[in-house]
Amino acid sequence: MGRLELRVAVRGQRSVAEHQYHQGALRVLRPHYLDDSGQVCYVMVNPGGAYLGADLFLLDVEVQDGADLLLTTQSATKVYRTPGSFAEQRMAVRLGEGARLELMPDQLIAYREASYRQRTSVTLRPSSSLVMGEVVTPGWSPDGAAFRYEEVRLRNEIHIETDGGTQLLALDNLLIRPPLGDVTGLGFMEGFSHLGSLVVVDARVDQALADELHHLTAGHDARTGISLTRTVAGTTGLVLRSLSNSTGELNRLLAACANHLRVRWHGQGPLNLRKH
């Protein structure tokens, strides 16, 4: 089991960790700043190297009013065989007024006979800004087949909190169960093996932005669709889903979209995490 708590607040011209706690197989590396914007970057680490059967990882992240956090992982999340029970990650995120979170982990790799469930619950204020990426890729198997894992279940719940209460903005539920049928065909993976997702929630999200991002994805070797959520208290969500046969291609596609938002909304340069 692993547990991580991180609370980020503004101190002077920079965002810093006001509270930090870890237990078991989760922790964060020392903070660093990629530019002079004041955005703090934390890298999550699993010293065990992988998720195994019955593992449970709990993450609690809060970005307080006006604070700015980039949260990523040190390397890919690997899920190995999980005999007896699935591995699970539960993440709770809360963003204050004017707070911003970029959640850009490395890819999730599900290996042969792996079963993994991930539940992320995000609560934002109407003035908050969220960009959240995810890439799912099948791991190596002895016969070379792409879909030898048992299950990957990803569930994102996004709520908007106002003084009058909290409303559900979006429920994004992805379930891939290869043993129950062919997931490669029409209406599902469409002949592809890798899946990428980008969720953006911001008052500046609209159809024009969706069109811009769709144009950006056209130059990549992937099949991409973009949809908008309803609008709650003046803020709207955007969900991008992309299929490909390459982890690198999906990482480049999602980075291009995230970088477009960094430049347009915050005047920042492209992400360059230089992990390798």
C-alpha beads as a LAMMPS data file, in Angstrom:
LAMMPS data file: protein, C-alpha beads

276 atoms
275 bonds

1 atom types
1 bond types

-500.0 500.0 xlo xhi
-500.0 500.0 ylo yhi
-500.0 500.0 zlo zhi

Masses

1 110.0

Atoms # bond

1 1 1 0.000 0.000 0.000
2 1 1 1.110 3.544 -0.662
3 1 1 -0.288 6.882 0.412
4 1 1 0.638 10.386 -0.705
5 1 1 -0.723 13.745 0.435
6 1 1 0.331 17.003 -1.195
7 1 1 -1.073 20.479 -0.579
8 1 1 0.303 23.386 -2.621
9 1 1 -0.143 27.071 -1.763
10 1 1 1.245 30.431 -2.919
11 1 1 4.159 31.930 -1.011
12 1 1 5.446 35.178 -2.450
13 1 1 5.815 34.765 -6.202
14 1 1 5.976 30.967 -6.195
15 1 1 3.843 27.940 -5.429
16 1 1 5.228 25.699 -2.688
17 1 1 4.183 22.614 -0.734
18 1 1 2.335 23.677 2.400
19 1 1 1.778 20.052 3.427
20 1 1 3.507 16.881 2.271
21 1 1 3.107 13.332 3.602
22 1 1 3.946 9.896 2.264
23 1 1 3.606 6.368 3.534
24 1 1 4.644 3.083 1.993
25 1 1 5.372 2.824 -1.720
26 1 1 4.608 6.403 -2.797
27 1 1 6.538 9.638 -2.471
28 1 1 7.539 12.767 -4.363
29 1 1 10.966 14.040 -5.326
30 1 1 12.203 17.483 -4.336
31 1 1 10.276 20.299 -6.059
32 1 1 11.672 22.161 -9.019
33 1 1 10.671 25.071 -11.219
34 1 1 10.860 24.759 -14.994
35 1 1 10.540 28.494 -15.692
36 1 1 9.992 31.798 -13.916
37 1 1 6.172 31.520 -13.826
38 1 1 6.147 30.320 -10.205
39 1 1 4.562 26.975 -11.160
40 1 1 5.988 24.212 -8.987
41 1 1 6.693 20.767 -10.455
42 1 1 6.551 17.598 -8.367
43 1 1 7.484 14.120 -9.593
44 1 1 5.728 11.129 -8.034
45 1 1 7.785 7.981 -7.454
46 1 1 6.889 4.384 -6.697
47 1 1 10.121 2.887 -5.271
48 1 1 8.694 -0.607 -5.775
49 1 1 8.749 -0.048 -9.518
50 1 1 5.345 -1.547 -10.338
51 1 1 1.814 -2.337 -9.196
52 1 1 0.986 -5.908 -8.192
53 1 1 -2.127 -7.818 -7.128
54 1 1 -4.085 -6.265 -4.217
55 1 1 -1.878 -3.149 -4.188
56 1 1 -3.748 -0.008 -3.175
57 1 1 -2.401 3.489 -3.768
58 1 1 -4.141 6.549 -2.328
59 1 1 -3.327 10.079 -3.469
60 1 1 -4.751 13.301 -2.055
61 1 1 -3.783 16.502 -3.867
62 1 1 -4.964 20.019 -3.061
63 1 1 -3.998 23.155 -4.988
64 1 1 -5.078 26.158 -2.950
65 1 1 -6.315 29.535 -4.196
66 1 1 -4.047 30.976 -6.875
67 1 1 -1.487 28.161 -6.684
68 1 1 -0.048 26.388 -9.730
69 1 1 1.091 22.741 -9.784
70 1 1 2.568 20.487 -12.457
71 1 1 2.391 16.877 -11.276
72 1 1 3.998 14.020 -13.166
73 1 1 5.586 10.613 -12.597
74 1 1 9.212 9.536 -12.707
75 1 1 8.504 6.769 -15.229
76 1 1 5.735 4.618 -16.651
77 1 1 3.216 3.021 -14.295
78 1 1 3.675 -0.730 -14.799
79 1 1 0.965 -3.184 -13.771
80 1 1 2.187 -6.789 -13.665
81 1 1 0.210 -9.994 -13.113
82 1 1 -2.407 -9.532 -10.409
83 1 1 -3.525 -13.047 -9.384
84 1 1 -6.289 -13.039 -6.800
85 1 1 -7.124 -9.312 -6.873
86 1 1 -6.677 -6.172 -8.959
87 1 1 -4.258 -3.324 -8.306
88 1 1 -5.962 -0.009 -7.602
89 1 1 -5.202 3.705 -7.459
90 1 1 -7.600 6.254 -5.967
91 1 1 -6.838 9.933 -6.378
92 1 1 -8.733 12.873 -4.892
93 1 1 -7.958 16.352 -6.257
94 1 1 -9.252 19.707 -5.073
95 1 1 -8.556 23.039 -6.775
96 1 1 -9.216 26.392 -5.149
97 1 1 -10.151 29.730 -6.723
98 1 1 -7.816 30.563 -9.581
99 1 1 -5.817 27.382 -8.943
100 1 1 -4.234 25.417 -11.765
101 1 1 -3.177 21.784 -12.102
102 1 1 -1.387 20.078 -14.970
103 1 1 -1.481 16.327 -14.294
104 1 1 0.732 14.679 -16.915
105 1 1 1.902 11.214 -15.852
106 1 1 3.939 8.874 -18.019
107 1 1 2.067 6.034 -19.689
108 1 1 0.233 3.209 -17.953
109 1 1 1.476 -0.210 -19.114
110 1 1 -0.726 -3.228 -18.413
111 1 1 1.118 -6.534 -18.788
112 1 1 -0.141 -10.090 -19.289
113 1 1 -2.831 -11.103 -16.756
114 1 1 -2.876 -7.636 -15.192
115 1 1 -6.032 -6.120 -13.737
116 1 1 -5.982 -2.437 -12.807
117 1 1 -8.531 0.081 -11.605
118 1 1 -7.991 3.814 -11.305
119 1 1 -10.465 6.301 -9.918
120 1 1 -9.793 10.040 -10.008
121 1 1 -12.169 12.510 -8.384
122 1 1 -11.608 16.218 -9.069
123 1 1 -13.430 19.153 -7.488
124 1 1 -12.826 22.604 -8.987
125 1 1 -14.038 26.137 -8.553
126 1 1 -15.364 27.919 -11.672
127 1 1 -12.110 29.904 -11.903
128 1 1 -9.866 26.815 -11.626
129 1 1 -7.956 25.307 -14.541
130 1 1 -7.283 21.600 -15.092
131 1 1 -5.305 19.750 -17.775
132 1 1 -5.066 15.992 -17.239
133 1 1 -3.433 13.511 -19.621
134 1 1 -3.283 9.708 -19.770
135 1 1 -1.828 7.095 -22.140
136 1 1 -2.688 3.382 -21.849
137 1 1 -0.498 0.841 -23.607
138 1 1 -0.355 -2.974 -23.541
139 1 1 2.830 -4.500 -22.187
140 1 1 4.975 -7.270 -23.602
141 1 1 3.591 -10.803 -23.688
142 1 1 5.343 -14.063 -24.677
143 1 1 3.228 -14.574 -27.807
144 1 1 3.604 -10.974 -28.937
145 1 1 -0.139 -10.274 -28.774
146 1 1 -1.179 -6.772 -27.746
147 1 1 -4.121 -7.417 -25.421
148 1 1 -3.146 -9.994 -22.826
149 1 1 -4.164 -8.048 -19.730
150 1 1 -7.393 -8.848 -17.895
151 1 1 -8.839 -5.403 -17.277
152 1 1 -8.062 -1.701 -17.295
153 1 1 -10.739 0.483 -15.719
154 1 1 -10.253 4.267 -15.580
155 1 1 -12.915 6.488 -14.056
156 1 1 -12.743 10.293 -13.819
157 1 1 -15.369 12.258 -11.912
158 1 1 -15.201 16.037 -12.223
159 1 1 -17.315 18.355 -10.083
160 1 1 -17.673 22.135 -10.075
161 1 1 -18.070 23.716 -6.645
162 1 1 -19.812 27.065 -6.200
163 1 1 -21.141 28.887 -3.161
164 1 1 -24.519 27.340 -3.982
165 1 1 -23.282 23.745 -3.957
166 1 1 -21.460 21.193 -6.088
167 1 1 -22.520 19.905 -9.514
168 1 1 -21.222 17.072 -11.650
169 1 1 -19.553 18.410 -14.803
170 1 1 -18.350 15.155 -16.347
171 1 1 -18.127 11.427 -15.700
172 1 1 -15.533 9.796 -17.946
173 1 1 -15.511 6.013 -17.650
174 1 1 -13.162 3.804 -19.677
175 1 1 -13.302 0.012 -19.380
176 1 1 -11.190 -2.388 -21.455
177 1 1 -11.675 -6.119 -20.796
178 1 1 -9.956 -8.138 -23.525
179 1 1 -10.974 -11.611 -22.222
180 1 1 -14.679 -10.790 -22.689
181 1 1 -14.425 -10.097 -26.429
182 1 1 -12.444 -8.617 -29.279
183 1 1 -11.552 -5.060 -28.280
184 1 1 -9.614 -4.365 -31.467
185 1 1 -12.576 -3.963 -33.818
186 1 1 -14.934 -1.242 -34.959
187 1 1 -16.552 0.825 -32.255
188 1 1 -13.752 0.185 -29.784
189 1 1 -10.003 0.288 -30.520
190 1 1 -10.563 0.392 -34.302
191 1 1 -7.504 -1.750 -35.026
192 1 1 -5.198 0.234 -32.724
193 1 1 -3.474 -0.913 -29.528
194 1 1 -2.738 2.330 -27.614
195 1 1 -5.140 4.899 -26.218
196 1 1 -4.524 8.489 -25.151
197 1 1 -6.832 10.871 -23.290
198 1 1 -6.684 14.552 -22.426
199 1 1 -9.209 16.248 -20.139
200 1 1 -9.305 20.041 -19.964
201 1 1 -11.599 22.026 -17.656
202 1 1 -11.450 25.806 -17.810
203 1 1 -13.783 28.779 -18.304
204 1 1 -11.948 29.422 -21.601
205 1 1 -12.882 26.060 -23.123
206 1 1 -15.261 26.408 -26.085
207 1 1 -15.884 25.001 -29.549
208 1 1 -13.218 27.242 -31.078
209 1 1 -10.609 25.718 -28.774
210 1 1 -11.815 22.216 -29.622
211 1 1 -11.373 23.035 -33.311
212 1 1 -7.850 24.343 -32.691
213 1 1 -6.816 21.186 -30.835
214 1 1 -8.385 18.985 -33.495
215 1 1 -6.322 20.808 -36.119
216 1 1 -3.172 20.214 -34.033
217 1 1 -3.812 16.464 -33.919
218 1 1 -4.203 16.164 -37.692
219 1 1 -0.461 15.857 -38.254
220 1 1 -0.072 12.816 -35.993
221 1 1 -0.345 9.125 -36.814
222 1 1 -3.445 8.659 -34.673
223 1 1 -7.218 8.736 -34.862
224 1 1 -8.598 11.464 -32.602
225 1 1 -11.996 12.710 -31.463
226 1 1 -12.849 15.685 -29.243
227 1 1 -16.063 16.452 -27.397
228 1 1 -17.259 19.151 -25.007
229 1 1 -19.109 18.709 -21.738
230 1 1 -21.989 20.836 -20.596
231 1 1 -21.235 24.200 -18.989
232 1 1 -21.562 24.590 -15.221
233 1 1 -21.189 27.998 -13.547
234 1 1 -19.456 29.361 -16.636
235 1 1 -16.840 26.612 -16.969
236 1 1 -16.739 23.825 -19.551
237 1 1 -14.824 20.585 -20.003
238 1 1 -13.163 19.151 -23.089
239 1 1 -12.335 15.471 -23.560
240 1 1 -9.894 14.332 -26.242
241 1 1 -9.537 10.629 -27.040
242 1 1 -6.886 9.363 -29.433
243 1 1 -5.993 5.890 -30.775
244 1 1 -2.605 4.870 -32.128
245 1 1 -0.105 2.009 -32.260
246 1 1 2.671 4.020 -30.659
247 1 1 3.216 5.317 -27.139
248 1 1 5.611 7.931 -28.455
249 1 1 3.100 9.203 -30.993
250 1 1 0.389 9.627 -28.349
251 1 1 2.819 11.326 -25.964
252 1 1 3.760 13.780 -28.693
253 1 1 0.118 14.425 -29.569
254 1 1 -0.951 15.092 -25.985
255 1 1 2.129 17.231 -25.388
256 1 1 1.323 19.326 -28.458
257 1 1 -2.166 20.023 -27.123
258 1 1 -0.987 20.727 -23.573
259 1 1 1.776 23.003 -24.863
260 1 1 -0.736 24.912 -26.988
261 1 1 -2.678 25.705 -23.814
262 1 1 0.472 26.610 -21.882
263 1 1 1.440 29.184 -24.498
264 1 1 -2.043 30.544 -25.170
265 1 1 -3.305 30.806 -21.610
266 1 1 -0.174 31.209 -19.487
267 1 1 2.614 32.448 -21.751
268 1 1 4.783 29.457 -20.850
269 1 1 7.058 27.450 -23.107
270 1 1 6.588 23.778 -23.989
271 1 1 6.939 21.122 -21.306
272 1 1 10.443 19.668 -21.139
273 1 1 10.648 17.361 -18.155
274 1 1 13.916 15.672 -19.245
275 1 1 13.375 12.510 -17.214
276 1 1 15.800 10.360 -19.213

Bonds

1 1 1 2
2 1 2 3
3 1 3 4
4 1 4 5
5 1 5 6
6 1 6 7
7 1 7 8
8 1 8 9
9 1 9 10
10 1 10 11
11 1 11 12
12 1 12 13
13 1 13 14
14 1 14 15
15 1 15 16
16 1 16 17
17 1 17 18
18 1 18 19
19 1 19 20
20 1 20 21
21 1 21 22
22 1 22 23
23 1 23 24
24 1 24 25
25 1 25 26
26 1 26 27
27 1 27 28
28 1 28 29
29 1 29 30
30 1 30 31
31 1 31 32
32 1 32 33
33 1 33 34
34 1 34 35
35 1 35 36
36 1 36 37
37 1 37 38
38 1 38 39
39 1 39 40
40 1 40 41
41 1 41 42
42 1 42 43
43 1 43 44
44 1 44 45
45 1 45 46
46 1 46 47
47 1 47 48
48 1 48 49
49 1 49 50
50 1 50 51
51 1 51 52
52 1 52 53
53 1 53 54
54 1 54 55
55 1 55 56
56 1 56 57
57 1 57 58
58 1 58 59
59 1 59 60
60 1 60 61
61 1 61 62
62 1 62 63
63 1 63 64
64 1 64 65
65 1 65 66
66 1 66 67
67 1 67 68
68 1 68 69
69 1 69 70
70 1 70 71
71 1 71 72
72 1 72 73
73 1 73 74
74 1 74 75
75 1 75 76
76 1 76 77
77 1 77 78
78 1 78 79
79 1 79 80
80 1 80 81
81 1 81 82
82 1 82 83
83 1 83 84
84 1 84 85
85 1 85 86
86 1 86 87
87 1 87 88
88 1 88 89
89 1 89 90
90 1 90 91
91 1 91 92
92 1 92 93
93 1 93 94
94 1 94 95
95 1 95 96
96 1 96 97
97 1 97 98
98 1 98 99
99 1 99 100
100 1 100 101
101 1 101 102
102 1 102 103
103 1 103 104
104 1 104 105
105 1 105 106
106 1 106 107
107 1 107 108
108 1 108 109
109 1 109 110
110 1 110 111
111 1 111 112
112 1 112 113
113 1 113 114
114 1 114 115
115 1 115 116
116 1 116 117
117 1 117 118
118 1 118 119
119 1 119 120
120 1 120 121
121 1 121 122
122 1 122 123
123 1 123 124
124 1 124 125
125 1 125 126
126 1 126 127
127 1 127 128
128 1 128 129
129 1 129 130
130 1 130 131
131 1 131 132
132 1 132 133
133 1 133 134
134 1 134 135
135 1 135 136
136 1 136 137
137 1 137 138
138 1 138 139
139 1 139 140
140 1 140 141
141 1 141 142
142 1 142 143
143 1 143 144
144 1 144 145
145 1 145 146
146 1 146 147
147 1 147 148
148 1 148 149
149 1 149 150
150 1 150 151
151 1 151 152
152 1 152 153
153 1 153 154
154 1 154 155
155 1 155 156
156 1 156 157
157 1 157 158
158 1 158 159
159 1 159 160
160 1 160 161
161 1 161 162
162 1 162 163
163 1 163 164
164 1 164 165
165 1 165 166
166 1 166 167
167 1 167 168
168 1 168 169
169 1 169 170
170 1 170 171
171 1 171 172
172 1 172 173
173 1 173 174
174 1 174 175
175 1 175 176
176 1 176 177
177 1 177 178
178 1 178 179
179 1 179 180
180 1 180 181
181 1 181 182
182 1 182 183
183 1 183 184
184 1 184 185
185 1 185 186
186 1 186 187
187 1 187 188
188 1 188 189
189 1 189 190
190 1 190 191
191 1 191 192
192 1 192 193
193 1 193 194
194 1 194 195
195 1 195 196
196 1 196 197
197 1 197 198
198 1 198 199
199 1 199 200
200 1 200 201
201 1 201 202
202 1 202 203
203 1 203 204
204 1 204 205
205 1 205 206
206 1 206 207
207 1 207 208
208 1 208 209
209 1 209 210
210 1 210 211
211 1 211 212
212 1 212 213
213 1 213 214
214 1 214 215
215 1 215 216
216 1 216 217
217 1 217 218
218 1 218 219
219 1 219 220
220 1 220 221
221 1 221 222
222 1 222 223
223 1 223 224
224 1 224 225
225 1 225 226
226 1 226 227
227 1 227 228
228 1 228 229
229 1 229 230
230 1 230 231
231 1 231 232
232 1 232 233
233 1 233 234
234 1 234 235
235 1 235 236
236 1 236 237
237 1 237 238
238 1 238 239
239 1 239 240
240 1 240 241
241 1 241 242
242 1 242 243
243 1 243 244
244 1 244 245
245 1 245 246
246 1 246 247
247 1 247 248
248 1 248 249
249 1 249 250
250 1 250 251
251 1 251 252
252 1 252 253
253 1 253 254
254 1 254 255
255 1 255 256
256 1 256 257
257 1 257 258
258 1 258 259
259 1 259 260
260 1 260 261
261 1 261 262
262 1 262 263
263 1 263 264
264 1 264 265
265 1 265 266
266 1 266 267
267 1 267 268
268 1 268 269
269 1 269 270
270 1 270 271
271 1 271 272
272 1 272 273
273 1 273 274
274 1 274 275
275 1 275 276
